[in-house]
Structures are given as structure tokens and as C-alpha cells.
């Protein structure tokens, strides 16, 4: 089953998705459904499928839910190998990457919908996309084992972790971040596909062999398989919960796939900014098999004054 959030006539609506379109779910949000558990959500969605449908193309798709927390992992080895060279000026995969699935917290207030315009962050000249899949936690849990965490998955969405690489490079030289290099926008959508819909595709370890593709202005830039993650999603949830708590509705990104899942990976491998950074007017389209397609246009951002430097001692 697929759940979406859309805006029409200035009002927000949760909906279940069918071939006919979006069937509104009065009185609830998708986050309510997630917190109520998958069996109840499926029951509510099934009841709404008999009602009228709104064509998907006639409304604005919003992010499927409003999470309190968004963690983004870096779970693809090939991506790390290319980006370390491009962003951090190093070479190879750090040995620490293999020890545990690293992540950072990103901005839950910067989520944008599947077809929203995305402004270039202020001051950035090296704007980039990142092709990912997000998992949504369906139940609260603490210090979960991977086996337990697998039962805590509610569903999946396509995720684009937009990145200002020049801002990111500066931040990470301070041994902190990324922060402003990452918090301007994150696309999440087009809807939330429930775990049971994709479960038959999973291998015994929980990896999902779903094809991931990204193009810019109609030209394919990258293609990979979600199953190339170094850890399956249940391991990411288990690690996020280690010594602490994850909550129903938390969003965890897979991290960027390899083989051209972002421009910075290719810049690192080629030693040049080719393909070029994103510019206003560029259209970035991402498709993940079994989940859906998001398509965003890059637009001019705010022209803000430079950041004031620190006062020296």
C-alpha cells in the first residue's frame, strides 16, 4: 500500500494511492498512520480506496509525512570512495567506515515534495544531488537487534539529499558537519510504500535489489542497486537505536548510492567538475524501482550577504 500527503485548495490531505489517484483519508495524517502501526494503516487505507480519487497530476505532492527526526547514513562503499576524494581531499575508503554505519542528523524542516522547485543555497557554486532511499520507522524502540529492527520498518520513499559541496568542504575541515552544506532541502516522496509491498523482493539478509536511477535534464547520470548497501536497513535502524531510542515516524536515509548517485562522486573519480554543478533551470529526476519517481527543478536562491568571520583572540 502507498500513502501520500498532498495540498489542494490551500489544505493538506493524507491519502492512500491507487491507479486512479489519491483517495483522501479524513481526520488523520500519514504520521498518525505510521504511529498507529501498519495493520491499522492498511485497514484505514483499504476502506478509503472505495471512495473518490483525485488525479495525482492535479495537486501538489508534499513530503509523505512530517518526521521529528531525520538521520542520513552513508551506506554505499562506492559512493564513499569517490566523495572522500572530492569533498575531503583524501583517497580510498576510511577503514572506520567498515566498522559501523555512520550517519548525521539533517533538517526535518527542510523536506520538500516530489515536484517542488529547489533553490540553490545562498553562496553555493557547487550544488549537487544525492540519490537515496529513505526508510520510515514504524514503532518506537531502543537498542534493537537487527532482527528486531526489521519488524520496525513501516515503509520506504525516494530521497534526494541536496548538497552544497563548497559549503560542505569548508565545514568538514573544522571536523564537524555536514551542516549548512546539507540543510537547505531534502526531497522525500513521491509517497510512502509500505514494507509489506517490497518484502517479497528482499533477500534473506534484508537487502532490496531495487534499481535506482538519476538523470539531469533527461541525461542519465547514475544507476545502481539498492542492494549494494553495505548494511541493510534493519542494521541502520538497530545502530540508530543503539543506547538510545528511535521513534515511530523517524526517517533514515540510506546514503547516496554509487555509480553516479551524485556529482561529487564523479568529480572525485575524474579529478574535474564534470558533469558540471547544478544550475537554475536544471531538472533532476530520480526513480527507484517499486517506489516511484521524484522530479525537481533547480531555481535561483536567495542572494544574502557574506557570513561575518569570527573575532580572533
N, C-alpha and C positions, 0 to 999 in steps of 0.2 A: 504494500500500500504506500501511497505517496501523499505527503501533507505539505501544504504551501501556505504562505501568507501573502495577501495582495491588497492593493489600495484601489478603491474606486469611489468616485464622488467625494473624495476627502475622508473616507472612512476605511479602516483596516478590517480585514476579514481573514479568519483562518478557514482553510478549505481542504477537502480531500480531492485528489486529482484523478480524472479518468480520461479516456479518449475523447469524451465530449467536452471537457474543460474543467472548470473549478466549481466544486459544489460546496457552498458556504456551510460553516459549522457555527451556528449562532451561540453566543454566550461563552465561548472558550477561545483560548489562544493555543498555538501549537506547543508553546512551553507548558501550558496546562496539560495537554495531552501527554507530553513526554513524562511529566511528573506523575501523571495518573497511571502510567505503565502501558506497555504495548498491547496487552489483551484488551483493556478498556478502550484504548485509542482505536484499535481495529474495529471494535463494536460500534463506536460512535461514527467512524468513517463509513462503515458499511451501511449504516442507517441513512446517512446523508447522500449516498450515491443514487438513491431513488428520487432525489429532488432535482430542481432545475440547475443547469450548468451555465457558467459564464465563460465565454471563449478566452483562452489564455492570452491571445494577442490583443484583447480589448482593454486590459487592465495593466497596472504596474505591479510586477512581482517584487515583493520585498524579501529580505532575508527570511528564511523559513521560520526562525524563532529569534528571540532576544535573549541570548545567554548572559549569565552573570560573569562567567569566566571563559576566556579563550586561550588555550595553550597551543603553541605551534612547535612541532617536533622537527627534527632533521634526520629522517629515517632512510634516505636513499644514499647509498655509498657513492654512486657515480656523481650525483649532484655535489656532494661534499668535496670530492676530488677536484672538480672544476672550479667551484666557487672559492675554495681556500686560496687558490692561485689568484683569482680575480679580485676578491674583496680583501683578503688578509695578507696577500703578498707572499704566501707560503707555497709549499709543494707537497702533494700527496695527502692522504687521509690521516689526520692526527690519531695516534694509537688509542687515545682516550675515547674516540668516537665508538670504538668497538665494545667498550666496557659497559655502557648503559645508554639508553635512548635520551639524548639531550633535548631540551625544549626551552622556550621562553614564553612569558605571558605577553599577549598582544592586546590591542584596544577593542573591547567589546562594543564601544560606542561608534566605532568607525566601520561597522559592517554595512555593505551596500548590496542592492538587489542584483538579480541576474542580468538586467539590461540597463542599469543605471550608468550615467556618464561618470567618469573618474577623473578629477582634476590632478594635474601634476603637482606634487608637494612643493611648497614655497622654497625657492633656492635650489631645487634639484635640476641637474642637467643629464643625469644618468638614471632615467626612470625605467623600471623593469617589471615584468610579471613573474608569477611563480605558480605553476600548475600543481595542484594538490587535491587530495580528498580529505574531507573532514568527517570524523565520527562524532556522534552525539551520545553522551552518556544517558542511560535510561533509568538508573537507580543510584541512590546515594551509596557510598561505600568507602571503607578505609582499609589501607594495607591489604588490598585484594591480591590474590594469586592470579596469574594469567587465566587459569581455568575459570575462576570466579568472575573475572572481569569480562570474559566472553559473554556471560549471561547478562551483563550490564549494558550491552550495546543496544541502543534504540534504533539508530539508523545512520544514514550517510548522505552527504551532499558534496557537490563540487566546490572547491575553494581556490580563490586566486589571492595570494598574499602579495599585493602590490608593494614594490620595494624601491626606495630611493637609494641607489647604490653609493652615490657620492656621500650622502649623509651617513649611511651605514658604515662606510670605510672610516670616516672621521671618528664616529662614536666608538667603534671597536678597537681603535688604537688606544683608547682610555681603559681597555679591558672591561668594558661594560656595554651591554646592549645586545642586539639592536633595540633601538627605541624610536626616535623620530624618523629613522630610516624606514620604519615599518608601519607606523600607526596612522597613516593618512587614510588608507582604505583597505578593506578586505572584502572581496566579493564572496557571498555564500548563497548557493542555490543550485538549480532553479527551485528545487523543493527538497524535502527530506524523504529519502527512500528507506522504508523500514527494513530492519536487519533480516527478517524472515524472507523478504523478497530476494535477497542476494545470498542467503545462507547456502542454497544448493550449489553455488559456484565456488565456495571456499574449499581449499584443500584441508587435509587433516590438521595442519598447524594453524589454520585460520586465515591464511593468505588468500586474497581475492585476485585471480588473474584477469583483471579488467583492463581493457585498452584505454590509455589516456592520450589525448591529442591536443595540441595548441597551435593556433595559426595567428598571424598578424596580417591584416588586410588581405586575407584569403590565401596567403602563402604559409604552408605548414612549416613550423619551426622545430617542433619536438614531438616525439611519440615514445611511449614507454608502457610498461605493465605495472599495475598497482602491486602485483605480487613480487616485484623486485625490492620492496621494502626490506630493510634489514631485520625488522621486527614486525609481526602482525599487530593489528590494532589492540587486541586484548593485552599485549605486553606493554603498549603505550599507556593504556588506562591503568594497568597494575602499577607501573612506575610512577605515574602521576599521583596515585593514591598512597604511595609508599610513605608511611609515617605521618600521613595527613588524610584528608577527605576529598573525594570528588563528589559532586552533586548532580542530580538529575538535571539535564539541560546544559551541562558543561560541554563545550566544543573543543575537540582536539584535532589539530591539523596533522596530516601525515608528514609534512615537509615536502619539499619540491622533488618531483620525480627527475630521473636522469634523462640523458639523450635529448637535451634541448628543452628541458622543462622550464628553463628560464634563460634569459640572455646572458647573465653573468657567468653561467657555467660555460657557455660557448666562448665568451670573451677570454676566460681563463685558459681554455684549451688552445685557442687560436692566437693569443697574445695581441689581440686587437679588438676594438669595439665594433665587431661585425658578427651578426646584424647590428644596425645602429640602435641606440636607445630609443625608447618610445617617445613620440612627439604628439602634440594635439592633432586630432584627426585620425590617429591610428585606431583600428578596431581589433581588439584581442578576443578571440573565440576559443573556448575550451570545451571539450567533450569528453566525458568519461562513460564508457560502456555500461549500460544498466542503470545509470544515474541521470544523465541529462547533459544539457548544453547551457553555458553561460556566455554572454557576449556583451562586452563593454567598450564604449568609445572613450578615448583619452581626450580631455579638454584642457584648456588653459587653466592654470591655478591662480591663487592669489599672489599679487606682487607685494610682498612685505619687506620692510627694512631689514638690513642685516642684523644678526644676533649680536648683542653687545658682548665683547670679550670680558673675561674675568679680571678683577682687580688683582694685581700681583702684590705679593707680600713686600 
